[in-house]
Amino acid sequence: MPPVVQLEDIHKIYDSGEVPVHAVRGVTLQLHRGEFMAVMGASGSGKSTLMNTLGCLDRPTRGRYLLDGVDVSGLDRNELADLRNAKLGFVFQGFNLLARTTARENVELPMLYGQRRHSSSQMHERAMRSLDIVGLSDRADHFPSQLSGGQQQRVAIARALVNEPQVLLADEPTGNLDSKTSVEVMGVFQKLNAQGITIVMVTHELDIARYCRRNLIMRDGKVVSDVQVTDRLIADHELRKLHEAEAAGRDGDHAEEGGHHVGEKYDRGTWLRAYRGESDEQRREVQQPVAGAEQERLPPAGAEHAAHQVALVDEVGRKAGHARAFLEQAVVDALDDRTQPLQGAVGEQQH
């Protein structure tokens, strides 16, 4: 089967000022259907320029780019726009949703610009199907302001899928999300990839790149590494660990708030050990309450680390308290210094 993306000796040179900028230098690669590739590199490495080339947003200075067998170098501006709409789906870091339209209407938007014409009922049906794929069909009538960051990104993914593209291009899709929501979004990408959708994703985060199947690293416009991921993370597994960690943290909070018998206590580092994947037996040992306000039962593994973390937190809190007291005293002293001359003047007038 021919590759869906084929780059042959791609160069991109920007003539900005006196010194030309060689952003991409002789990149050659193939991407087959069903692959999930992360493109990484420092700022200025050329990964964004490469992504723009893959997305038909920028033409290479020289080289050959075949997208699903079509040589894009000979296409004019309108033909490129039609090709992008039919063959590519885009997911952006900032979501780029229209604020005054619902989730469903945002997903319908690419169908308004395509060559294929759809009736209103067809657009509605396709948009709802895309929202269902990302688990948001029950939020179809919500506006972006009524959705969380993770939900907005899933709407953006649904919008990218609605025209059934050959390749999904994601530019830092987790850059504006917290850790847990990032894992949830990567879970959506992994499910789409399992259905055969080809995905290329730019990211700065090494842990996010481990959810992909292939990692490509760029430096100074060149590909310096292109490897298959051997220790791939599975989003469902990581989410399960996070949920266990949160549950352990809630149990610890309840214990400290007096939810158990007097003198019973839970370890504050339980959630950390749970996320690190220690055995259920070790976690149960930690979670068992013990008598004595000053006692804590810790499993042998990680006990010293947990104690060190607790000590660090206590030390930071103590120093913060000292700093606050110092600032409060400084304010009082400053006020005294400013009011003393005024009080002296009033006293002289009274005499």
C-alpha positions, 0 to 999 in steps of 0.5 A: 500500500502506498504511503499516505504522506511522502516527502522527498528531499524537502527544503524550506528557505525564508528570505527574511532580510539579508540572511536567508533562514534555512528552516527545513533541510532535506527532509525525506520521510514516509507516513503510512495509513494508521500511523501515529507520529509525534514530531518533536524538537526545540524552538527553531528546529523546523518542526512547525515549518514541517507541519505547515508543509504537511498541512499544505499551508506552506510550499517547500522551496524545493523537494516533492510532497505527495499527499495521498498520491497527489503531488501538491507542488503543482496545485494553485491556491484554490486547489490546495484549499480544496485538498486541505478540506478533503484530505486533512483535519487540523487540531490546534493548541488554542482550540479555535472554536467560534464563541457564539456558536454551539459545539455542533455548529462548530463541528459543521463548519468545515462542511460549509467550505467543502466541494461536497454539498450537504443538506442541513440534516446531513450536516447535523447527522455528520456533526453529531456522529463526530461528537459521539466519537469523542464522547460529547454528543450530550454537549452538542448544544453547549457554547464553548464558554460552557465547556471545559478546556478538555471538552473544547479540545474534543469539539475541535477534534470532532470538527477535524474528523467531520470530513473524514480526512486521510490525515489528522494534524495536531499542533500542540493539542495538549499545550493548554491543558492540565495533566489529567485532561491531557491524558484524556485527550491522548486517549481520544487520539489513541482510540481514533488511531486504533480505528485506522486514522493517521495522526501527526502531532507536534509536541514539546512534551516527552511524556505526551510523545510516549502515547504515540507509536512513532517519534520523529525528532528534528534539530536545525531543520534536519531529522536526527531521530526517527524511531518506533516507541517501545515503551508506549503509554496507554491512556486508559491505564494512566487514567486508571492510575490517576483515578486511584491516586485521587481516590487515595488522596480523598481518603487521606483528606477524610482521615485528617478531617476526623472522618475516622476514630480519634488518633487514626491517620493516613499517610499524605504520600499515599496518592503519590505511591498509588500513581507510581504503580505500587502494588495493591497490597502496599497501598492497602498497608498504607491506607490502614489506619493506625493508632497514635497521632504521631504514628504512620505505617509506610511500606518499605518501598518509598517510605524515606522518599515520602518522609522527605517530601513531607519534611520539605512541605513542612519546611516551605510552610515554616519559611513562608510563615516567617516571611509573612511575619517579617513583612507584616512587621515591616509594614507596621514599622513603616507606618510608625515611621510615617506617623511619628513626625505627624504626631510630633507636629500635633503635639507642638501645636497643642503646647 
